[in-house]
Amino acid sequence: MTAPDGGVYGSVELRRVNGATAARYKAIWRGEVIGWSATLREACYRVHMAHIAAHGPGGRPMADWGGASWRQTRE
């Protein structure tokens, strides 16, 4: 899979299983296997979401905005 800037960020490989009667797709992101899928669509989705997640800060939000979970843990 290729980013708009031309850099390759992941790939999906087809593997035949059960005597070549079924297909499985190996999702690879940055050279690491991140999962197996029964459909090509799901494998591409996994690789793309890993790429998108790498651009964010990660983790939970810093602010809770005073929701119900905040009151339960602080009182």
MOPAC internal coordinates of N, CA, C and O (Angstrom, degrees):
PM7 1SCF
backbone

  N    0.0000 0     0.00 0     0.00 0    0    0    0
  C    1.4373 1     0.00 0     0.00 0    1    0    0
  C    1.5243 1   107.69 1     0.00 0    2    1    0
  O    1.2310 1   121.13 1   -38.80 1    3    2    1
  N    1.3205 1   115.45 1   141.20 1    3    2    1
  C    1.4527 1   121.35 1  -173.54 1    5    3    2
  C    1.5229 1   111.04 1  -120.15 1    6    5    3
  O    1.2310 1   120.74 1   -45.78 1    7    6    5
  N    1.3256 1   116.20 1   134.22 1    7    6    5
  C    1.4644 1   122.61 1   176.69 1    9    7    6
  C    1.5328 1   109.03 1   -77.00 1   10    9    7
  O    1.2310 1   120.30 1   -17.68 1   11   10    9
  N    1.3305 1   117.04 1   162.32 1   11   10    9
  C    1.4665 1   119.73 1   178.86 1   13   11   10
  C    1.5343 1   114.50 1   -57.51 1   14   13   11
  O    1.2310 1   120.28 1   153.41 1   15   14   13
  N    1.3239 1   117.07 1   -26.59 1   15   14   13
  C    1.4646 1   119.73 1   178.92 1   17   15   14
  C    1.5266 1   113.05 1   -81.69 1   18   17   15
  O    1.2310 1   120.25 1   179.74 1   19   18   17
  N    1.3370 1   117.13 1    -0.26 1   19   18   17
  C    1.4559 1   121.52 1   177.15 1   21   19   18
  C    1.5127 1   115.03 1    97.17 1   22   21   19
  O    1.2310 1   119.92 1   173.44 1   23   22   21
  N    1.3294 1   117.76 1    -6.56 1   23   22   21
  C    1.4591 1   120.76 1   179.58 1   25   23   22
  C    1.5225 1   112.21 1   -80.61 1   26   25   23
  O    1.2310 1   120.95 1   -40.49 1   27   26   25
  N    1.3108 1   115.78 1   139.51 1   27   26   25
  C    1.4681 1   121.08 1   177.96 1   29   27   26
  C    1.5242 1   108.40 1   -84.54 1   30   29   27
  O    1.2310 1   120.22 1   -53.01 1   31   30   29
  N    1.3297 1   117.18 1   126.99 1   31   30   29
  C    1.4606 1   120.23 1  -179.00 1   33   31   30
  C    1.5156 1   113.75 1  -117.26 1   34   33   31
  O    1.2310 1   119.44 1   169.46 1   35   34   33
  N    1.2934 1   118.67 1   -10.54 1   35   34   33
  C    1.4586 1   119.57 1   178.81 1   37   35   34
  C    1.5140 1   111.65 1  -171.61 1   38   37   35
  O    1.2310 1   121.47 1    -6.30 1   39   38   37
  N    1.3256 1   114.80 1   173.70 1   39   38   37
  C    1.4574 1   120.09 1   177.96 1   41   39   38
  C    1.5184 1   109.79 1  -152.10 1   42   41   39
  O    1.2310 1   121.48 1   -16.51 1   43   42   41
  N    1.3168 1   114.78 1   163.49 1   43   42   41
  C    1.4543 1   122.55 1   176.47 1   45   43   42
  C    1.5189 1   106.96 1  -129.71 1   46   45   43
  O    1.2310 1   120.83 1   -51.88 1   47   46   45
  N    1.3340 1   116.02 1   128.12 1   47   46   45
  C    1.4605 1   121.05 1  -179.18 1   49   47   46
  C    1.5159 1   110.34 1  -114.38 1   50   49   47
  O    1.2310 1   120.72 1   -41.51 1   51   50   49
  N    1.3160 1   116.23 1   138.49 1   51   50   49
  C    1.4590 1   122.69 1   178.58 1   53   51   50
  C    1.5212 1   109.53 1   -87.77 1   54   53   51
  O    1.2310 1   120.45 1   -48.57 1   55   54   53
  N    1.3201 1   116.75 1   131.43 1   55   54   53
  C    1.4684 1   122.46 1   176.74 1   57   55   54
  C    1.5234 1   108.52 1  -127.01 1   58   57   55
  O    1.2310 1   120.53 1   -48.84 1   59   58   57
  N    1.2968 1   116.60 1   131.16 1   59   58   57
  C    1.4667 1   121.81 1   176.52 1   61   59   58
  C    1.5231 1   108.60 1   -90.82 1   62   61   59
  O    1.2310 1   120.14 1   -44.42 1   63   62   61
  N    1.3303 1   117.34 1   135.58 1   63   62   61
  C    1.4604 1   122.54 1  -179.66 1   65   63   62
  C    1.5192 1   109.57 1  -131.91 1   66   65   63
  O    1.2310 1   120.65 1   -10.18 1   67   66   65
  N    1.3074 1   116.35 1   169.82 1   67   66   65
  C    1.4710 1   123.27 1   179.37 1   69   67   66
  C    1.5253 1   112.28 1    54.14 1   70   69   67
  O    1.2310 1   120.67 1  -128.55 1   71   70   69
  N    1.3056 1   116.33 1    51.45 1   71   70   69
  C    1.4565 1   120.25 1   178.19 1   73   71   70
  C    1.5164 1   112.62 1    67.62 1   74   73   71
  O    1.2310 1   120.42 1  -146.03 1   75   74   73
  N    1.3226 1   116.79 1    33.97 1   75   74   73
  C    1.4638 1   124.69 1   177.96 1   77   75   74
  C    1.5278 1   112.92 1    66.52 1   78   77   75
  O    1.2310 1   119.90 1  -157.15 1   79   78   77
  N    1.3313 1   117.80 1    22.85 1   79   78   77
  C    1.4637 1   120.08 1   176.87 1   81   79   78
  C    1.5225 1   112.21 1   -95.03 1   82   81   79
  O    1.2310 1   119.93 1   161.11 1   83   82   81
  N    1.3235 1   117.73 1   -18.89 1   83   82   81
  C    1.4618 1   121.57 1  -179.82 1   85   83   82
  C    1.5227 1   109.18 1  -128.15 1   86   85   83
  O    1.2310 1   121.08 1   -22.21 1   87   86   85
  N    1.3188 1   115.54 1   157.79 1   87   86   85
  C    1.4600 1   120.60 1  -179.97 1   89   87   86
  C    1.5228 1   109.48 1  -121.47 1   90   89   87
  O    1.2310 1   120.86 1   -36.45 1   91   90   89
  N    1.3271 1   115.97 1   143.55 1   91   90   89
  C    1.4554 1   122.79 1   173.17 1   93   91   90
  C    1.5196 1   106.66 1  -130.94 1   94   93   91
  O    1.2310 1   121.24 1   -31.09 1   95   94   93
  N    1.3119 1   115.24 1   148.91 1   95   94   93
  C    1.4564 1   121.42 1  -177.54 1   97   95   94
  C    1.5167 1   109.63 1  -115.49 1   98   97   95
  O    1.2310 1   120.99 1   -52.82 1   99   98   97
  N    1.3276 1   115.71 1   127.18 1   99   98   97
  C    1.4596 1   121.87 1  -179.91 1  101   99   98
  C    1.5287 1   107.96 1   -95.81 1  102  101   99
  O    1.2310 1   120.69 1   -60.25 1  103  102  101
  N    1.3375 1   116.28 1   119.75 1  103  102  101
  C    1.4619 1   122.34 1   179.68 1  105  103  102
  C    1.5199 1   109.21 1   -91.68 1  106  105  103
  O    1.2310 1   120.50 1   -56.20 1  107  106  105
  N    1.3267 1   116.65 1   123.80 1  107  106  105
  C    1.4537 1   122.34 1  -177.35 1  109  107  106
  C    1.5241 1   108.77 1  -124.19 1  110  109  107
  O    1.2310 1   120.90 1   -53.43 1  111  110  109
  N    1.3379 1   115.89 1   126.57 1  111  110  109
  C    1.4604 1   121.87 1   177.57 1  113  111  110
  C    1.5131 1   108.50 1  -127.08 1  114  113  111
  O    1.2310 1   120.77 1   -55.43 1  115  114  113
  N    1.3291 1   116.14 1   124.57 1  115  114  113
  C    1.4736 1   123.08 1  -178.00 1  117  115  114
  C    1.5282 1   112.40 1    52.93 1  118  117  115
  O    1.2310 1   120.58 1  -141.06 1  119  118  117
  N    1.3167 1   116.49 1    38.94 1  119  118  117
  C    1.4553 1   121.54 1   177.20 1  121  119  118
  C    1.5156 1   115.55 1    80.12 1  122  121  119
  O    1.2310 1   119.92 1  -176.72 1  123  122  121
  N    1.3221 1   117.77 1     3.28 1  123  122  121
  C    1.4676 1   122.27 1  -178.44 1  125  123  122
  C    1.5241 1   109.89 1  -115.88 1  126  125  123
  O    1.2310 1   120.42 1   -45.15 1  127  126  125
  N    1.3284 1   116.80 1   134.85 1  127  126  125
  C    1.4611 1   121.05 1   177.41 1  129  127  126
  C    1.5241 1   108.62 1   -72.18 1  130  129  127
  O    1.2310 1   120.72 1   -58.64 1  131  130  129
  N    1.3288 1   116.22 1   121.36 1  131  130  129
  C    1.4662 1   119.96 1  -178.80 1  133  131  130
  C    1.5179 1   111.87 1  -107.15 1  134  133  131
  O    1.2310 1   119.88 1   177.69 1  135  134  133
  N    1.3248 1   117.84 1    -2.31 1  135  134  133
  C    1.4572 1   119.37 1   176.05 1  137  135  134
  C    1.5166 1   112.99 1   158.79 1  138  137  135
  O    1.2310 1   122.21 1    -8.02 1  139  138  137
  N    1.3193 1   113.37 1   171.98 1  139  138  137
  C    1.4583 1   122.88 1   177.36 1  141  139  138
  C    1.5157 1   108.56 1  -121.02 1  142  141  139
  O    1.2310 1   120.40 1   -33.04 1  143  142  141
  N    1.3246 1   116.84 1   146.96 1  143  142  141
  C    1.4559 1   121.14 1  -178.15 1  145  143  142
  C    1.5163 1   110.44 1  -136.85 1  146  145  143
  O    1.2310 1   121.50 1   -24.15 1  147  146  145
  N    1.3227 1   114.73 1   155.85 1  147  146  145
  C    1.4560 1   120.31 1   176.74 1  149  147  146
  C    1.5240 1   111.54 1   -87.38 1  150  149  147
  O    1.2310 1   120.28 1   162.25 1  151  150  149
  N    1.3368 1   117.07 1   -17.75 1  151  150  149
  C    1.4624 1   120.43 1  -179.91 1  153  151  150
  C    1.5296 1   110.17 1  -125.63 1  154  153  151
  O    1.2310 1   121.30 1   -28.45 1  155  154  153
  N    1.3099 1   115.12 1   151.55 1  155  154  153
  C    1.4576 1   121.03 1   177.28 1  157  155  154
  C    1.5230 1   110.46 1   -64.79 1  158  157  155
  O    1.2310 1   120.51 1   142.13 1  159  158  157
  N    1.3215 1   116.63 1   -37.87 1  159  158  157
  C    1.4661 1   120.99 1  -179.84 1  161  159  158
  C    1.5282 1   111.51 1   -59.94 1  162  161  159
  O    1.2310 1   120.45 1   134.71 1  163  162  161
  N    1.3175 1   116.74 1   -45.29 1  163  162  161
  C    1.4662 1   120.33 1  -179.21 1  165  163  162
  C    1.5251 1   111.42 1   -66.34 1  166  165  163
  O    1.2310 1   120.14 1   139.97 1  167  166  165
  N    1.3169 1   117.34 1   -40.03 1  167  166  165
  C    1.4635 1   120.80 1   179.28 1  169  167  166
  C    1.5262 1   110.60 1   -63.40 1  170  169  167
  O    1.2310 1   120.10 1   136.22 1  171  170  169
  N    1.3254 1   117.42 1   -43.78 1  171  170  169
  C    1.4669 1   120.88 1   178.12 1  173  171  170
  C    1.5175 1   110.54 1   -64.56 1  174  173  171
  O    1.2310 1   120.46 1   141.36 1  175  174  173
  N    1.3278 1   116.72 1   -38.64 1  175  174  173
  C    1.4622 1   121.33 1   178.52 1  177  175  174
  C    1.5262 1   110.68 1   -61.39 1  178  177  175
  O    1.2310 1   120.22 1   135.54 1  179  178  177
  N    1.3230 1   117.19 1   -44.46 1  179  178  177
  C    1.4684 1   120.86 1   179.86 1  181  179  178
  C    1.5290 1   111.71 1   -60.58 1  182  181  179
  O    1.2310 1   120.77 1   134.48 1  183  182  181
  N    1.3208 1   116.13 1   -45.52 1  183  182  181
  C    1.4638 1   120.03 1  -179.28 1  185  183  182
  C    1.5265 1   110.03 1   -65.61 1  186  185  183
  O    1.2310 1   120.36 1   135.69 1  187  186  185
  N    1.3234 1   116.92 1   -44.31 1  187  186  185
  C    1.4562 1   120.33 1  -178.64 1  189  187  186
  C    1.5300 1   111.53 1   -64.81 1  190  189  187
  O    1.2310 1   119.63 1   138.18 1  191  190  189
  N    1.3263 1   118.31 1   -41.82 1  191  190  189
  C    1.4677 1   120.98 1   179.44 1  193  191  190
  C    1.5291 1   111.49 1   -66.78 1  194  193  191
  O    1.2310 1   119.78 1   145.68 1  195  194  193
  N    1.3231 1   118.02 1   -34.32 1  195  194  193
  C    1.4626 1   120.43 1   175.42 1  197  195  194
  C    1.5309 1   109.78 1   -64.67 1  198  197  195
  O    1.2310 1   120.49 1   141.04 1  199  198  197
  N    1.3183 1   116.68 1   -38.96 1  199  198  197
  C    1.4632 1   121.49 1   178.00 1  201  199  198
  C    1.5285 1   110.67 1   -65.51 1  202  201  199
  O    1.2310 1   120.14 1   134.96 1  203  202  201
  N    1.3203 1   117.34 1   -45.04 1  203  202  201
  C    1.4626 1   122.12 1   179.44 1  205  203  202
  C    1.5378 1   110.43 1   -63.98 1  206  205  203
  O    1.2310 1   120.14 1   136.33 1  207  206  205
  N    1.3361 1   117.33 1   -43.67 1  207  206  205
  C    1.4692 1   121.49 1  -178.63 1  209  207  206
  C    1.5309 1   111.54 1   -63.67 1  210  209  207
  O    1.2310 1   120.19 1   152.07 1  211  210  209
  N    1.3079 1   117.24 1   -27.93 1  211  210  209
  C    1.4658 1   120.53 1  -179.48 1  213  211  210
  C    1.5253 1   112.08 1   -69.59 1  214  213  211
  O    1.2310 1   119.88 1   163.95 1  215  214  213
  N    1.3286 1   117.83 1   -16.05 1  215  214  213
  C    1.4574 1   121.38 1  -178.36 1  217  215  214
  C    1.5287 1   113.05 1   -89.82 1  218  217  215
  O    1.2310 1   119.91 1   168.55 1  219  218  217
  N    1.3296 1   117.77 1   -11.45 1  219  218  217
  C    1.4593 1   121.08 1  -178.29 1  221  219  218
  C    1.5115 1   112.02 1   -98.05 1  222  221  219
  O    1.2310 1   120.65 1    -6.75 1  223  222  221
  N    1.3312 1   116.36 1   173.25 1  223  222  221
  C    1.4619 1   119.90 1  -178.76 1  225  223  222
  C    1.5225 1   113.11 1   -72.71 1  226  225  223
  O    1.2310 1   119.38 1   154.98 1  227  226  225
  N    1.3234 1   118.78 1   -25.02 1  227  226  225
  C    1.4561 1   121.89 1  -178.93 1  229  227  226
  C    1.5187 1   112.06 1    78.21 1  230  229  227
  O    1.2310 1   120.88 1   -14.35 1  231  230  229
  N    1.2931 1   115.93 1   165.65 1  231  230  229
  C    1.4613 1   120.34 1   179.92 1  233  231  230
  C    1.5159 1   112.57 1    78.32 1  234  233  231
  O    1.2310 1   121.03 1     3.71 1  235  234  233
  N    1.3322 1   115.64 1  -176.29 1  235  234  233
  C    1.4561 1   120.40 1  -179.29 1  237  235  234
  C    1.5288 1   110.73 1   -87.50 1  238  237  235
  O    1.2310 1   120.29 1   -14.81 1  239  238  237
  N    1.3090 1   117.06 1   165.19 1  239  238  237
  C    1.4619 1   119.64 1  -179.54 1  241  239  238
  C    1.5297 1   111.84 1   -64.44 1  242  241  239
  O    1.2310 1   120.36 1   -29.91 1  243  242  241
  N    1.3020 1   116.93 1   150.09 1  243  242  241
  C    1.4587 1   121.49 1   179.19 1  245  243  242
  C    1.5328 1   111.28 1   -74.09 1  246  245  243
  O    1.2310 1   119.88 1   145.51 1  247  246  245
  N    1.3243 1   117.84 1   -34.49 1  247  246  245
  C    1.4661 1   121.85 1  -178.68 1  249  247  246
  C    1.5220 1   109.74 1  -103.37 1  250  249  247
  O    1.2310 1   120.24 1   -37.05 1  251  250  249
  N    1.3192 1   117.14 1   142.95 1  251  250  249
  C    1.4558 1   121.85 1   178.94 1  253  251  250
  C    1.5231 1   111.45 1  -100.42 1  254  253  251
  O    1.2310 1   119.65 1   161.52 1  255  254  253
  N    1.3012 1   118.28 1   -18.48 1  255  254  253
  C    1.4539 1   124.43 1   178.81 1  257  255  254
  C    1.5190 1   112.92 1    65.32 1  258  257  255
  O    1.2310 1   119.61 1  -158.46 1  259  258  257
  N    1.3243 1   118.35 1    21.54 1  259  258  257
  C    1.4549 1   121.63 1   172.28 1  261  259  258
  C    1.5098 1   115.55 1    73.05 1  262  261  259
  O    1.2310 1   119.65 1  -150.03 1  263  262  261
  N    1.3074 1   118.28 1    29.97 1  263  262  261
  C    1.4606 1   121.27 1   178.34 1  265  263  262
  C    1.5182 1   111.70 1   -72.53 1  266  265  263
  O    1.2310 1   120.57 1    -1.00 1  267  266  265
  N    1.3110 1   116.52 1   179.00 1  267  266  265
  C    1.4646 1   122.22 1  -177.63 1  269  267  266
  C    1.5312 1   111.30 1   -61.04 1  270  269  267
  O    1.2310 1   119.79 1   143.62 1  271  270  269
  N    1.3211 1   118.01 1   -36.38 1  271  270  269
  C    1.4723 1   120.07 1  -179.67 1  273  271  270
  C    1.5212 1   111.20 1   -64.67 1  274  273  271
  O    1.2310 1   119.85 1   148.25 1  275  274  273
  N    1.3326 1   117.90 1   -31.75 1  275  274  273
  C    1.4621 1   121.42 1   179.14 1  277  275  274
  C    1.5184 1   110.68 1   -66.34 1  278  277  275
  O    1.2310 1   120.13 1   136.74 1  279  278  277
  N    1.3458 1   117.36 1   -43.26 1  279  278  277
  C    1.4680 1   120.90 1  -179.20 1  281  279  278
  C    1.5321 1   111.15 1   -64.31 1  282  281  279
  O    1.2310 1   120.03 1   141.42 1  283  282  281
  N    1.2991 1   117.55 1   -38.58 1  283  282  281
  C    1.4631 1   120.93 1  -177.34 1  285  283  282
  C    1.5250 1   111.59 1   -68.25 1  286  285  283
  O    1.2310 1   119.82 1   144.06 1  287  286  285
  N    1.3120 1   117.95 1   -35.94 1  287  286  285
  C    1.4609 1   119.61 1  -175.90 1  289  287  286
  C    1.5225 1   113.05 1   -87.71 1  290  289  287
  O    1.2310 1   119.70 1   160.62 1  291  290  289
  N    1.3424 1   118.18 1   -19.38 1  291  290  289
  C    1.4573 1   120.81 1  -175.08 1  293  291  290
  C    1.5218 1   113.37 1  -100.46 1  294  293  291
  O    1.2310 1   118.96 1   158.96 1  295  294  293
  N    1.3108 1   119.60 1   -21.04 1  295  294  293
  C    1.4737 1   121.19 1  -175.55 1  297  295  294
  C    1.4989 1   112.30 1   -87.32 1  298  297  295
  O    1.2310 1   120.10 1   180.00 1  299  298  297

